């Protein structure tokens, strides 16, 4: 609406475990750890600020890779949202109570009924 691109970063993305300065993954930390030092480059990080920077970088990476939803020339989204099937449409209809009709086997050189 305002000329912006929206990219959704997955819930499993380790935003607070990765150093936003060098990219080193330091591993999970308990929630009471609010500040940590990167074991690779020695940068001191505030947990929330570091996670926000990593989410921003990941969102930009997704957009650059072309996986984000972008509007087409008319402004409509390119990928349609997932719409669940109606209750009557889900699955294939059963054949309960109806005998199965089988077609006759194909024989090479035989003529079809339309040609007779």
N, C-alpha and C positions, 0 to 999 in steps of 0.2 A: 504494500500500500504506500509506503514511503520510500520506495526505491531501494530497499534493503534485501539482502539475501539471508535466509534463515537456514542454519545447518543444525541438525540434531546430533549431539555427541552421545554415544552409548553409555548406559549406566555403569557398565563394567570397566570403563576407561579409568586407569589408575592415576587420576589427576593429582592426588596428594602424595603419591609415591615417587614421582619422577621429578628430577631437578630441572627447573625451567631454564637454567643457565647452560648446562652441559648435556642434559638428556639422560643422565645416569639414573637407573631405577634402583632406589634404595630399599624398597620393600615396604610392607604394611607397617603402620604405626598405630598405637592406641590413640583414642580420641583425646586423651588428656595431654598428649604431646602437641603443643601449639606452635613450637619453633623447633627446627632441626637443622643440622649442618650436613651438607652433601659429603659423602665419604670419598668422592672422586675429585671434585674441584674445590671443596672447602667453603662454598657459598652458604651463608646462613639464610634460611627461608622462614617466613611466616607461613604457616600451613595453608591458610585460606588464600593469601595473596599468590602463593605459588600455584595452588590448584586453579585459581582463576586464570592465571597466565597460561597454564597448560591447556585448559578448556578452550581458550581463545586460539591458541596455536593449532589445536586439533580441529576446531571448526574451520579455520582457514585452510587447513590441509584437505579437509573433506570437500570444501568448495572448489579448491584448485584441482582436485581429482575429478570433479564433475559429477559427484554423487549427490549433491544437494538438489532439492527441488527448486526449479527456477520457473518463472512465468514464461508463457509463450508470447507471441506477438499481440494476442488479444488480452493478455493479463491473466489468463487462467493457468492454474498449475499444470505442469507437464505430466506429472504422475498423479493419477487419481487416488484418492484415499481408499483404504480397504473398506469394503462394504460387505457385511456378512450376508449370506444367502437367506432368503425368506424361509420360513419353516417348511412350507410346502415344496420348496425347490431343493432343499438339502437332500443329497443322495439320489440314487436312481430308483425309478418306480419298480416295485416288485412284480413278479409274475405269479402271484398266489392265485390258484384256482384256474389258471389258463394253461392249456397244454403248449409245450414248446414246439414251434413249427421249424422243421429242418428242411433246408433246400436240398434237392437231389445232387449227388456228387457230379462233378464236371468230368466229362469224358472227351478226350481229344478226338476230333473228327465228327462229333455228333452235332446235329443242328439244333438251334434253339427253337422254341415254340413260335417265335415271331417269324422265323424263316420258313416254316412249314406251310 
